[in-house]
Amino acid sequence: MVHVTGQSPAQPSPQPSPAGGPAPGAAPGPAADGSPQELAPRANLTTAENPWPLRLLSSKIDQYVARMSQVWVEGQIIQLNRRPGAGMAFLTLRDTDADVSMSVAIYARVLDAVLARTGAELSEGARVVVRAKPTFWTKRGSLQLQADDIRPVGVGDLLARIEQLRRILAAEGLFDAERKRPLPFLPRKVGLVCGRQAKAKDDVLVNARLRWPGLPFEIREVAVQGARAVGEVTRAIQELEADPQVDVIVVARGGGAVEDLLPFSDEGLVRAAAACRTPLVSAIGHESDSPLLDLVADYRASTPTDAARRIVPDLAQETVGLDSARERLRAVLTSRLDAEQAALDQLRARPVMADPTSIVRDRIVELDQARDRMRRAVGHRLSLAAADLRADHARLTALSPQGVLDRGYTILRTPGGKVITSAEDVKKGDLIEGVLASGRLVAQVVGATKPRPANID
């Protein structure tokens, strides 16, 4: 903010000329040679040697702002000053999403007329729409709004905006079940975001530690309604997200009017919660309340007490469960050991365990019996084979040429080895060989009788 100093309050602020040159009454600065120097006609022509007087800059800003038209702006009242009997009321508006604020002045009679017409009560934290014209105070170098109408933003309008934001975020997939992370069974440390000295804080701490004594918490007490709620809750979530020891984050607030829960439907806060990688539990208001934070959180608790029951197991129940599991395990192991002992006793009761050599003796007897059976079977097969061999030998002997010779016959062959089967095969004087049953002989043909031709009828 620029403040004008060094000027008597009784002197009016010099006004620049329409052409953008020096303001009337503005003395030009001295030139390098000591002669008067004309001021730069435009801001981009000023130099260190030829600067503008601060009053000239202030008057030019006033002229620029004066040309601006009226504008409707929306914001949240973070400060309201209205003195009894004063003709002017002052309030400070803050942007609903950013840390930007501006002073607003409004005539008390205008404010009274607006309140009488709407029947509303303006207080710090209320959202309003203001019709105002920017004004610049040259002496103080400050900018403010001069309002001539102010209208409270109704709950219906706010809910309509929240519904529109809900559809946008749903279309982006921020409410999808696939994005939600499972809560840890037993977190090392729980991050808690709650109001200052709030009952919701005690509901979470007391109930969680009743279920699991000594559970460590990292607590951030912040504003949970009003103008500072969105920024403080968002920063608290980001701080707990950066703590590697925090395994789950709980955002808790007690019940309240719809206007009180509006910060938890703020787009910036909801997106910060969606970007949180640590599982986040939303425990805002009562079960019937449903801010947008509930939809983007990994788990929606109906109340802060429900959140405490969800983030940690019940030590007593877990102890009972462990005892029951231990008993079931002991029963299973005992049953298994008994069954194995019975099988071992049955095995030890067998005769072979009492006299290990009996199994060898039994095998010897079985081996001897098998050897006898095999010997008899082989002998029988050999006897049958011998009988078959003798029969085949007899048949072969009967059919063999040697058998014929043994009966007194002789085979006659020529010296070339050809068997003589007809008297025509030899002639008188030929030498022939005779093959006897035992030995051979050589003879000479002294005569041969030719065969008679067969009679032909």
C-alpha positions in Angstrom: 0.0 0.0 0.0 1.4 3.4 -1.0 1.2 6.3 1.5 1.8 9.9 0.4 4.0 11.9 2.8 5.6 15.3 2.8 2.4 17.1 1.7 0.3 19.5 3.9 -3.2 18.2 4.5 -4.5 21.6 3.6 -3.1 21.4 0.1 -5.2 19.5 -2.5 -3.6 16.8 -4.5 -2.3 18.0 -7.8 -4.2 16.7 -10.8 -2.4 15.6 -14.0 -3.2 17.3 -17.3 -5.5 15.4 -19.7 -2.6 14.9 -22.0 -0.7 13.0 -19.4 1.9 15.7 -18.8 2.8 17.3 -15.5 0.0 17.9 -13.0 -1.0 21.5 -12.5 1.1 23.1 -9.9 3.8 20.4 -10.2 7.2 22.1 -10.4 9.5 20.5 -13.0 12.8 19.2 -11.7 16.0 21.0 -12.5 18.0 19.9 -15.5 21.7 19.0 -15.3 22.7 22.6 -16.1 20.5 23.9 -13.3 17.7 25.0 -15.7 14.1 23.8 -15.0 13.3 20.4 -16.5 10.0 19.3 -17.9 8.5 16.1 -16.2 8.1 13.0 -18.3 4.7 12.8 -19.9 4.4 9.1 -19.4 5.5 6.7 -16.7 7.7 4.7 -19.1 9.6 7.8 -19.9 10.7 8.6 -16.3 14.3 8.2 -15.3 16.4 8.4 -12.2 17.3 11.9 -13.2 13.8 12.9 -14.1 11.4 11.1 -11.8 7.8 11.8 -11.1 6.8 13.4 -7.8 4.8 10.9 -5.7 1.8 13.2 -5.7 1.7 13.0 -9.5 1.8 9.2 -9.5 -1.0 9.2 -6.9 -3.2 11.5 -8.9 -2.7 9.5 -12.1 -3.7 6.3 -10.2 -6.7 8.2 -9.0 -7.7 9.2 -12.5 -7.3 5.6 -13.7 -9.4 4.1 -10.9 -12.0 6.9 -11.4 -12.7 5.6 -14.9 -13.5 2.1 -13.6 -17.2 1.2 -13.6 -19.2 -0.4 -10.8 -18.7 -4.1 -10.3 -20.4 -6.9 -8.4 -17.9 -8.8 -6.3 -18.4 -11.8 -3.9 -16.5 -12.4 -0.7 -16.6 -13.3 2.9 -16.9 -10.7 5.7 -13.9 -11.1 8.0 -14.3 -7.8 9.8 -17.3 -5.5 10.3 -17.0 -2.1 12.0 -20.2 -0.1 12.6 -20.2 2.6 15.3 -23.6 3.7 16.7 -24.6 7.0 15.1 -21.9 6.9 12.5 -23.0 7.6 8.9 -20.6 5.2 7.4 -20.0 1.5 8.0 -16.8 -0.3 7.1 -16.1 -4.0 6.5 -13.3 -6.1 5.1 -14.0 -8.7 2.4 -11.9 -11.7 1.9 -11.8 -13.9 -1.2 -13.5 -17.2 -0.6 -10.6 -19.2 -2.1 -7.5 -17.1 -1.9 -5.8 -15.0 0.8 -6.9 -11.6 -0.8 -8.8 -9.0 1.1 -10.1 -5.4 0.5 -11.8 -2.7 2.5 -15.4 -1.8 1.7 -17.2 1.4 2.8 -21.0 1.6 2.7 -23.4 4.3 4.0 -25.1 3.2 7.2 -28.6 4.1 5.8 -27.9 1.9 2.7 -26.8 -1.0 4.9 -29.9 -0.6 7.1 -32.2 -0.5 4.0 -30.6 -3.7 2.7 -30.9 -5.5 6.0 -34.5 -4.4 6.3 -35.3 -5.6 2.8 -33.6 -9.0 3.1 -34.3 -9.7 6.8 -30.7 -11.0 7.1 -28.1 -10.4 9.7 -24.6 -9.6 8.6 -21.8 -11.0 10.7 -18.2 -12.0 10.4 -17.9 -15.2 8.3 -21.0 -14.4 6.2 -20.8 -14.6 2.4 -22.0 -11.5 0.6 -22.3 -10.0 -2.9 -21.5 -6.3 -3.1 -22.1 -3.7 -5.8 -19.3 -1.2 -5.4 -17.1 1.2 -7.3 -13.3 1.2 -6.7 -12.0 4.4 -5.2 -8.4 5.5 -4.6 -7.3 7.8 -1.7 -4.5 9.8 -3.0 -3.2 11.0 0.4 -3.1 7.5 1.9 -2.3 5.7 -1.4 -5.0 3.2 -0.5 -7.6 1.4 -2.6 -11.1 0.5 -1.3 -14.6 -0.2 -2.5 -17.5 2.2 -2.1 -20.6 0.0 -2.0 -24.2 1.1 -2.6 -25.7 -2.4 -2.4 -24.9 -5.6 -0.4 -26.7 -8.9 -0.6 -26.1 -11.9 1.6 -25.6 -15.1 -0.3 -28.4 -17.5 0.6 -27.9 -21.1 1.7 -29.7 -22.2 -1.5 -27.2 -20.5 -3.7 -24.3 -22.0 -1.8 -25.8 -25.5 -2.0 -26.3 -25.1 -5.7 -22.7 -24.1 -6.1 -21.6 -27.1 -4.0 -23.7 -29.4 -6.2 -22.2 -28.0 -9.3 -18.7 -28.5 -7.9 -19.7 -32.0 -6.8 -20.5 -32.9 -10.4 -17.3 -31.4 -11.7 -15.2 -33.4 -9.2 -17.1 -36.6 -9.8 -16.5 -36.2 -13.5 -12.8 -36.0 -12.7 -12.9 -39.3 -10.8 -12.0 -37.9 -7.4 -14.9 -39.8 -5.8 -14.1 -43.2 -7.4 -13.8 -46.1 -5.1 -10.6 -47.3 -6.9 -8.8 -44.2 -5.6 -9.6 -44.9 -1.9 -6.8 -46.3 0.1 -7.4 -48.9 2.9 -6.9 -47.8 6.5 -4.0 -49.4 8.4 -4.9 -52.0 10.9 -2.9 -50.3 13.7 -1.3 -46.9 12.8 2.0 -45.9 14.3 0.7 -42.4 14.8 -2.7 -40.7 14.0 -2.8 -37.2 12.6 -5.8 -35.2 13.9 -7.1 -32.0 12.5 -9.8 -30.4 14.7 -11.0 -27.2 16.2 -9.4 -25.4 19.1 -10.7 -26.8 22.4 -13.3 -28.6 20.4 -15.5 -31.5 21.7 -14.7 -33.4 18.5 -11.0 -33.6 19.6 -12.0 -35.2 22.9 -14.4 -37.6 21.1 -11.6 -38.9 18.9 -8.8 -38.9 21.5 -10.8 -40.5 24.4 -12.6 -43.1 22.3 -9.5 -44.1 20.4 -7.4 -44.5 23.5 -10.1 -46.4 25.2 -9.8 -48.9 22.4 -6.0 -48.8 22.2 -4.3 -47.2 25.2 -1.2 -45.1 24.5 -2.1 -44.5 20.9 0.1 -41.6 19.8 -1.5 -38.5 18.1 -0.2 -35.6 16.1 -2.8 -32.9 16.6 -3.4 -29.7 14.6 -5.9 -27.4 16.2 -7.2 -25.0 13.5 -10.2 -22.9 12.7 -13.0 -25.2 11.5 -15.4 -22.4 10.4 -15.2 -18.9 9.2 -12.8 -17.2 6.8 -9.6 -18.8 8.0 -10.9 -22.4 8.1 -10.1 -23.4 4.5 -6.5 -22.3 4.6 -5.7 -23.6 8.1 -7.3 -27.0 7.5 -5.6 -27.4 4.2 -2.2 -26.5 5.7 -2.8 -28.9 8.6 -3.5 -31.8 6.2 -0.4 -31.0 4.2 1.8 -30.9 7.3 0.5 -34.2 8.6 0.9 -35.7 5.1 4.6 -34.7 5.2 5.1 -36.5 8.5 6.4 -40.0 7.7 5.2 -41.4 11.1 1.6 -40.5 10.5 -0.2 -43.5 9.0 -3.8 -42.0 9.0 -5.2 -38.5 9.1 -8.6 -37.7 10.7 -10.4 -34.4 10.0 -13.0 -34.0 12.7 -15.6 -31.3 13.4 -18.8 -31.4 15.4 -22.2 -30.7 14.0 -23.4 -27.3 12.9 -25.5 -25.3 10.5 -25.0 -25.7 6.8 -23.1 -22.4 6.6 -20.7 -23.6 9.3 -19.7 -26.7 7.3 -19.1 -24.8 4.0 -15.3 -24.8 4.4 -15.3 -28.6 4.1 -16.9 -28.3 0.6 -14.3 -25.8 -0.6 -12.7 -26.8 -3.9 -9.2 -26.1 -2.7 -9.5 -28.1 0.5 -11.2 -31.0 -1.3 -8.4 -31.1 -3.9 -5.8 -31.0 -1.2 -7.4 -34.0 0.5 -7.6 -35.8 -2.8 -3.9 -35.3 -3.3 -3.1 -36.7 0.1 -1.3 -40.1 -0.1 -1.9 -40.9 3.5 -5.3 -42.5 4.2 -7.7 -39.8 5.3 -10.9 -40.1 7.4 -13.5 -37.4 7.2 -15.6 -37.0 10.4 -17.5 -33.8 9.8 -20.8 -33.0 11.5 -23.4 -35.6 12.1 -24.4 -38.6 10.0 -26.9 -36.5 8.0 -24.2 -33.9 7.0 -22.4 -34.6 3.8 -19.7 -32.1 2.8 -17.6 -32.8 -0.3 -14.7 -33.8 1.9 -16.7 -36.9 2.9 -16.9 -38.0 -0.7 -13.2 -37.6 -1.5 -11.9 -39.1 1.8 -10.8 -42.7 2.0 -13.3 -43.4 4.7 -16.3 -41.3 5.8 -17.1 -41.5 9.5 -20.6 -40.6 10.6 -19.3 -38.8 13.7 -15.9 -38.2 15.3 -16.6 -41.1 17.7 -17.2 -43.4 14.7 -13.8 -42.2 13.3 -12.1 -43.2 16.6 -13.7 -46.7 16.4 -12.6 -47.1 12.8 -8.9 -46.0 12.9 -7.8 -48.4 15.6 -8.9 -51.9 16.7 -10.3 -52.6 20.1 -7.5 -54.0 22.3 -10.0 -55.9 24.5 -11.7 -57.5 21.5 -8.3 -58.3 19.9 -7.1 -59.8 23.1 -10.2 -62.0 23.2 -9.7 -62.9 19.6 -6.0 -63.8 20.2 -7.0 -66.0 23.2 -9.6 -67.7 21.1 -7.1 -68.2 18.3 -4.5 -69.5 20.7 -7.0 -72.0 22.1 -8.0 -73.2 18.7 -4.4 -73.5 17.7 -3.6 -75.4 20.9 -6.5 -77.8 20.2 -5.4 -78.4 16.6 -1.9 -79.1 17.7 -3.0 -81.4 20.5 -5.2 -83.3 18.1 -2.5 -83.6 15.6 0.1 -84.8 18.2 -2.4 -87.3 19.6 -3.0 -88.7 16.1 0.7 -88.9 15.3 1.3 -90.6 18.7 -1.4 -93.2 18.0 0.1 -93.9 14.6 3.5 -94.3 16.2 2.2 -96.6 18.9 0.4 -98.7 16.2 3.6 -98.9 14.3 5.7 -99.9 17.3 3.1 -102.6 18.1 3.8 -104.5 14.9 5.7 -107.8 15.2 8.5 -106.6 13.0 9.3 -103.8 15.5 9.4 -106.4 18.3 11.7 -108.8 16.3 13.2 -107.0 13.3 14.8 -110.3 12.1 11.3 -111.8 11.5 10.9 -109.8 8.4 14.2 -111.2 7.0 13.1 -114.7 7.8 9.8 -114.2 6.2 11.5 -112.9 3.1 13.9 -115.9 3.0 10.9 -118.3 3.1 9.2 -116.4 0.4 12.4 -116.4 -1.7 12.9 -120.2 -1.3 9.3 -120.8 -2.3 9.7 -118.5 -5.3 13.0 -120.3 -6.3 11.2 -123.7 -6.1 8.3 -122.5 -8.2 10.7 -121.1 -10.7 12.8 -124.3 -10.9 9.7 -126.4 -11.4 8.4 -124.1 -14.1 11.8 -124.0 -15.9 12.1 -127.8 -15.7 8.6 -128.3 -17.1 9.3 -125.9 -19.9 12.6 -127.7 -20.7 10.8 -131.1 -20.8 8.2 -129.8 -23.2 10.9 -128.3 -25.4 13.0 -131.5 -25.4 9.9 -133.5 -26.4 9.2 -131.1 -29.2 12.9 -131.2 -30.3 12.9 -135.0 -30.5 9.7 -135.0 -32.5 11.1 -132.5 -34.9 14.4 -134.4 -35.1 12.6 -137.6 -36.0 10.6 -135.9 -38.8 13.7 -134.3 -40.1 15.6 -137.6 -40.0 12.8 -139.3 -41.9 12.9 -136.6 -44.6 16.7 -136.2 -44.8 18.7 -137.7 -47.7 21.0 -139.2 -45.1 18.1 -141.2 -43.8 17.6 -142.6 -47.3 21.2 -143.6 -47.5 21.0 -145.2 -44.1 18.4 -147.5 -45.5 20.8 -148.8 -48.2 20.3 -146.3 -51.0 23.3 -144.7 -52.9 23.5 -141.3 -54.6 25.4 -141.4 -57.9 27.1 -138.2 -59.2 29.2 -137.3 -62.2 32.7 -136.1 -61.6 31.3 -132.6 -61.9 29.0 -133.2 -58.9 25.8 -133.5 -60.9 23.4 -136.1 -59.4 22.6 -138.9 -61.9 18.9 -139.5 -62.1 18.6 -141.2 -65.6 20.6 -143.8 -67.6 20.8 -141.2 -70.3 23.0 -139.0 -68.1 25.9 -141.5 -68.5 27.4 -143.7 -71.2 29.6 -146.7 -71.2 33.1 -146.1 -69.8 32.1 -143.0 -67.7 33.5 -142.8 -64.2 30.9 -142.1 -61.6 31.0 -141.4 -57.8 28.7 -143.2 -55.4 27.8 -141.6 -52.1 27.0 -144.2 -49.5 25.6 -144.0 -46.0 29.1 -144.3 -44.9 31.9 -143.3 -47.3 32.2 -142.9 -51.1 33.2 -145.1 -54.0 34.2 -144.6 -57.7 32.9 -147.0 -60.4 33.0 -147.2 -64.2 29.9 -147.7 -66.3 30.1 -150.9 -68.3 26.6 -150.6 -69.7 23.4 -148.5 -69.4 19.8 -149.4 -70.3 17.9 -146.7 -71.9 14.4 -146.2 -70.6 11.5 -147.4 -72.7 9.1 -144.8 -74.0 5.7 -144.7 -72.4 2.8 -146.4 -74.2 0.5 -144.0 -75.9 -3.1 -145.2 -76.3 
